Amino acid sequence: MLPEWLDADRVNIALVGGIASLAVAAVVAIRLIRRLALAVTVALILVGAAAVLAVQWTGMRDCQQTCSCEVLGRTVQVPANPLCGPDRLDPGRINVDISIDPS
């Protein structure tokens, strides 16, 4: 399990930052490496790593609703979600009675 301070929101930000960093690194690698085959290989590795992060990032959008967030197999805490934790709200048990008085 990851540390408590590393919650789902911070992991989400880190994943987006990682994707952006890898994209910049791929562009820089293509510009700096003179051999075409090596430049393409390095760029493909960086794009593959960014794709892995993108898949994890898309999973983070839905996991906060189910209270079971994982990134690369590691459990992440879900912050301030009333649907999670020991004092969680059960949306199925909330009774809402709406009556409209036409008078």
Backbone bond lengths (Angstrom), bond angles and torsions (degrees), N, CA, C in turn:
res aa  C-N    CA-C-N  psi(-1)  N-CA   C-N-CA  omega(-1)  CA-C   N-CA-C  phi
1 M - - - 1.449 - - 1.520 108.96 -
2 L 1.312 116.02 143.12 1.455 121.64 178.91 1.520 110.44 -77.86
3 P 1.331 119.06 161.98 1.470 120.96 179.07 1.524 111.69 -60.48
4 E 1.345 115.59 155.84 1.470 119.93 -177.17 1.521 112.68 -62.72
5 W 1.344 118.02 -33.43 1.461 120.07 -177.56 1.521 111.50 -69.84
6 L 1.327 117.04 -17.15 1.465 120.82 179.55 1.524 108.08 -93.86
7 D 1.322 115.98 81.47 1.456 120.84 -177.59 1.526 110.62 -90.09
8 A 1.312 116.49 -179.23 1.472 122.05 -174.55 1.525 112.08 -63.58
9 D 1.326 118.01 -35.43 1.467 119.75 179.72 1.526 111.19 -66.25
10 R 1.313 116.84 -43.24 1.471 120.27 179.65 1.522 111.29 -68.55
11 V 1.318 117.35 -37.12 1.463 119.92 177.27 1.522 109.85 -65.86
12 N 1.312 117.60 -38.31 1.460 121.87 178.05 1.533 110.41 -60.35
13 I 1.334 116.65 -45.32 1.461 121.03 178.54 1.528 110.46 -64.17
14 A 1.333 116.77 -41.63 1.464 120.92 179.63 1.525 111.55 -64.13
15 L 1.328 117.49 -37.70 1.465 120.41 178.72 1.521 111.52 -65.84
16 V 1.327 116.89 -41.93 1.470 120.01 178.02 1.525 109.76 -64.90
17 G 1.334 116.89 -42.47 1.465 120.45 177.27 1.517 111.92 -62.54
18 G 1.322 116.84 -39.39 1.462 120.62 178.18 1.519 112.46 -65.22
19 I 1.318 116.56 -40.24 1.469 120.37 177.93 1.523 110.22 -63.56
20 A 1.332 116.99 -44.96 1.469 120.80 179.54 1.528 110.89 -64.49
21 S 1.323 117.39 -41.92 1.468 121.40 179.56 1.520 111.39 -62.73
22 L 1.321 116.74 -42.25 1.460 120.02 179.64 1.527 111.52 -67.79
23 A 1.312 117.30 -34.95 1.469 119.88 177.07 1.531 110.26 -65.33
24 V 1.319 117.12 -43.49 1.472 120.69 177.90 1.523 109.86 -64.70
25 A 1.328 117.36 -41.92 1.462 120.91 179.17 1.527 111.33 -62.22
26 A 1.314 117.63 -37.14 1.469 120.53 178.23 1.523 110.80 -65.18
27 V 1.319 117.16 -42.30 1.475 120.65 178.94 1.529 109.89 -65.30
28 V 1.324 117.01 -43.98 1.464 120.91 179.39 1.528 110.23 -63.68
29 A 1.324 117.83 -40.91 1.463 120.87 179.57 1.517 111.32 -61.97
30 I 1.303 116.81 -42.05 1.471 120.01 179.49 1.526 110.69 -65.49
31 R 1.333 117.33 -36.60 1.469 120.79 -179.13 1.532 112.19 -73.92
32 L 1.340 117.55 -35.44 1.455 120.26 -173.85 1.518 114.55 -89.54
33 I 1.315 117.60 -32.72 1.463 120.49 -176.00 1.522 108.52 -84.66
34 R 1.319 115.32 123.58 1.467 120.64 -174.14 1.528 113.34 -79.70
35 R 1.304 117.83 -35.56 1.459 119.57 -179.86 1.524 109.14 -74.74
36 L 1.291 115.54 126.04 1.463 120.98 -175.20 1.526 111.86 -62.92
37 A 1.325 117.71 -44.29 1.469 120.51 -177.05 1.527 110.53 -64.07
38 L 1.326 117.87 -42.65 1.457 121.17 179.78 1.529 110.73 -68.07
39 A 1.323 117.17 -40.53 1.467 120.95 179.15 1.523 110.94 -62.26
40 V 1.315 116.52 -43.18 1.461 120.51 179.87 1.525 110.31 -66.98
41 T 1.333 117.50 -40.37 1.461 120.91 179.46 1.524 111.35 -62.76
42 V 1.333 116.43 -46.77 1.465 120.01 178.99 1.524 110.41 -63.80
43 A 1.314 117.25 -42.31 1.470 120.80 179.22 1.525 111.07 -62.74
44 L 1.328 117.49 -41.14 1.468 120.50 179.02 1.528 111.66 -65.62
45 I 1.334 117.35 -38.13 1.465 120.27 176.83 1.521 110.27 -63.78
46 L 1.331 116.91 -43.75 1.467 120.49 179.84 1.529 111.48 -67.06
47 V 1.310 117.53 -39.52 1.469 120.73 178.07 1.529 110.12 -67.07
48 G 1.333 117.23 -37.38 1.467 120.35 176.01 1.521 111.73 -63.12
49 A 1.331 116.91 -42.05 1.464 120.19 177.33 1.525 110.54 -64.10
50 A 1.333 116.91 -39.49 1.471 120.35 177.39 1.525 110.61 -65.17
51 A 1.327 117.72 -35.39 1.465 120.80 178.56 1.526 110.63 -66.36
52 V 1.328 117.30 -39.08 1.469 120.50 176.83 1.525 109.80 -62.10
53 L 1.333 117.20 -44.84 1.466 120.39 178.01 1.532 111.46 -64.09
54 A 1.333 116.96 -37.09 1.465 120.15 179.54 1.525 111.26 -65.28
55 V 1.319 117.24 -38.46 1.469 121.01 177.54 1.528 109.77 -64.53
56 Q 1.328 117.05 -42.63 1.456 120.53 177.89 1.525 110.87 -64.61
57 W 1.327 116.75 -38.53 1.456 121.68 -178.97 1.529 111.09 -65.80
58 T 1.328 117.67 -40.56 1.466 119.15 178.88 1.525 110.98 -66.17
59 G 1.326 117.56 -31.96 1.456 120.70 176.18 1.515 112.70 -69.43
60 M 1.326 118.02 -25.37 1.461 121.70 -179.28 1.525 111.84 -70.62
61 R 1.312 117.72 -24.84 1.466 119.91 -178.73 1.526 111.91 -67.41
62 D 1.314 117.43 -36.98 1.463 120.73 -177.17 1.517 113.65 -92.67
63 C 1.307 117.11 -22.77 1.465 119.18 -171.94 1.520 112.62 -70.14
64 Q 1.317 119.33 -24.69 1.462 120.08 -179.42 1.524 111.19 -69.21
65 Q 1.308 117.80 -22.35 1.463 120.90 176.96 1.519 111.57 -79.72
66 T 1.335 116.81 -28.32 1.463 120.54 -178.63 1.525 112.82 -96.60
67 C 1.332 117.16 -4.77 1.478 123.43 177.71 1.523 112.97 64.92
68 S 1.299 118.57 22.88 1.463 120.63 178.46 1.526 109.39 -136.15
69 C 1.325 115.65 78.95 1.461 120.79 -178.53 1.527 110.21 -91.31
70 E 1.322 115.39 133.75 1.456 121.79 174.94 1.522 108.68 -137.78
71 V 1.341 115.25 138.89 1.456 122.08 175.27 1.515 107.02 -126.46
72 L 1.319 116.14 118.74 1.458 122.81 -178.09 1.524 111.74 51.76
73 G 1.332 115.77 39.36 1.449 121.95 176.52 1.520 115.08 83.39
74 R 1.326 117.99 1.65 1.459 122.02 -179.76 1.519 109.49 -104.98
75 T 1.323 117.33 134.02 1.461 122.57 -179.29 1.518 110.03 -72.98
76 V 1.344 116.02 137.76 1.461 123.03 -179.75 1.518 108.23 -121.01
77 Q 1.322 117.49 138.63 1.454 122.21 178.22 1.529 110.21 -69.60
78 V 1.320 116.56 142.91 1.469 122.33 175.89 1.522 107.14 -98.98
79 P 1.354 118.36 117.95 1.463 120.17 -174.16 1.517 113.25 -83.89
80 A 1.298 116.12 139.71 1.466 124.55 168.21 1.523 113.89 42.19
81 N 1.299 117.30 47.45 1.452 120.87 176.89 1.528 107.21 -109.42
82 P 1.340 118.41 116.61 1.460 119.69 -177.68 1.530 113.54 -65.54
83 L 1.321 117.59 -11.57 1.458 120.56 178.05 1.525 112.02 -87.11
84 C 1.350 117.52 -4.32 1.457 121.86 -178.06 1.522 110.29 -118.81
85 G 1.313 116.32 161.69 1.455 121.60 174.48 1.517 112.71 94.72
86 P 1.345 115.89 177.57 1.468 120.09 -176.11 1.522 113.54 -68.96
87 D 1.330 117.93 -27.50 1.465 120.62 -179.92 1.525 111.28 -103.89
88 R 1.319 115.62 35.24 1.459 120.81 -174.35 1.519 112.65 -66.81
89 L 1.301 115.48 151.06 1.457 122.18 175.43 1.514 108.41 -86.92
90 D 1.294 116.47 138.91 1.451 120.84 176.18 1.525 107.18 -102.68
91 P 1.338 118.07 105.95 1.456 119.67 -176.42 1.526 113.40 -61.31
92 G 1.322 117.70 -21.55 1.461 120.71 178.44 1.524 112.80 -74.41
93 R 1.335 116.36 -18.71 1.456 119.84 -177.80 1.527 112.95 -99.80
94 I 1.303 118.48 1.52 1.458 121.20 179.60 1.526 108.47 -84.96
95 N 1.311 115.57 118.69 1.461 120.63 179.27 1.523 108.93 -98.23
96 V 1.285 115.96 123.61 1.449 121.18 177.40 1.521 107.43 -119.20
97 D 1.308 115.59 119.29 1.454 120.97 179.51 1.529 107.95 -109.82
98 I 1.295 115.52 108.52 1.459 120.28 179.55 1.525 107.75 -110.39
99 S 1.310 114.43 118.05 1.467 118.58 176.58 1.531 107.75 -126.14
100 I 1.279 114.58 135.32 1.465 120.59 -179.80 1.505 107.70 -105.91
101 D 1.307 115.11 121.77 1.461 121.16 179.62 1.526 108.39 -91.74
102 P 1.345 117.75 112.36 1.468 119.94 -175.88 1.534 114.26 -72.97
103 S 1.293 118.23 -4.44 1.467 118.27 -176.03 1.487 114.72 -81.17
